[in-house]
């Protein structure tokens, strides 16, 4: 398939992920993010980057369970982070063909641990860890949209750390 179309799908995914944070309601954030993740699944699949595709598919599952948390008792169970970490590992084992394929697996495990934290500072610092792993993976598989995504997420996390963890600490 044409690289312009493949990269375009990746940038469309990025657009949905970015737009998700501009929604005012949690339910809308999660639904728009889910669409973005599914576009990333398609993007990585077209690149034959199966580990990236499955990592995003499992993450879509995380978002779906988070979406259902307020309305379904089954989604409120505390075992979900462990289920998703196990799914990341299994999906990675099934798809990994080289050492670089293990980077998004480890990245997603840290991401899963981060989003289940209650302390925002801990979340921000844990979210730093996956960025270079995903960037490297995206570079190797040729995902320009993925590399752009990681740069934007890294910048956002660093700005958050500066605003809330460094400058706010100086004020106290």
WOPE-V801343 format. One record per residue. PSI is psi in degrees with one decimal (* if undefined). Layout:
BEGIN
psi: [PSI:PSI]
END
This chain:
BEGIN
psi: [153.3:128.9:-33.1:-41.4:-44.6:-47.7:-35.9:-41.0:-39.8:-41.8:-30.1:-42.2:-46.9:-43.1:-45.1:-40.9:-44.5:-45.1:-28.5:-34.9:-5.7:0.9:147.0:-23.6:142.6:-45.4:-40.5:-36.9:-50.0:-38.9:-43.9:-38.2:-39.1:-43.0:-45.1:-43.5:-38.8:-34.8:-37.6:-37.4:-46.7:-45.4:-52.4:-35.4:-43.0:-26.0:-2.9:31.2:77.3:-32.9:-45.6:-39.9:-47.3:-33.6:-41.0:-33.4:-43.6:-40.6:-35.4:-35.6:-40.0:-46.9:-41.0:-46.8:-40.4:-39.4:-40.0:-8.9:-37.6:-20.3:-13.1:128.1:-36.9:-28.2:-6.1:-1.1:143.9:-6.6:-11.4:-43.5:-38.1:-37.3:-46.4:-35.9:-43.4:-41.6:-39.8:-44.5:-47.4:-44.5:-39.6:-42.2:-39.4:-27.6:-18.1:128.6:-18.4:173.3:-36.2:-25.3:-17.9:-16.6:-49.6:-25.0:-51.5:-40.4:-45.0:-32.5:-45.9:-39.0:-41.8:-42.0:-37.0:-48.0:-14.2:2.9:158.8:-22.8:118.2:-36.2:-45.1:-42.8:-50.1:-46.4:-38.1:-32.8:-11.5:-34.8:-45.4:-23.4:-53.9:-28.7:-48.3:-39.0:-45.7:-46.2:-47.9:-38.3:-46.2:-40.8:-6.2:31.4:96.3:-37.4:-39.2:-42.9:-42.9:-42.6:-46.8:-37.4:-43.8:-41.2:-44.2:-45.9:-43.5:-44.7:-43.9:-39.4:-42.4:-43.1:-44.8:-49.4:-48.1:-28.6:-22.0:-58.6:-39.7:-33.4:-37.3:-32.7:-33.1:*]
END
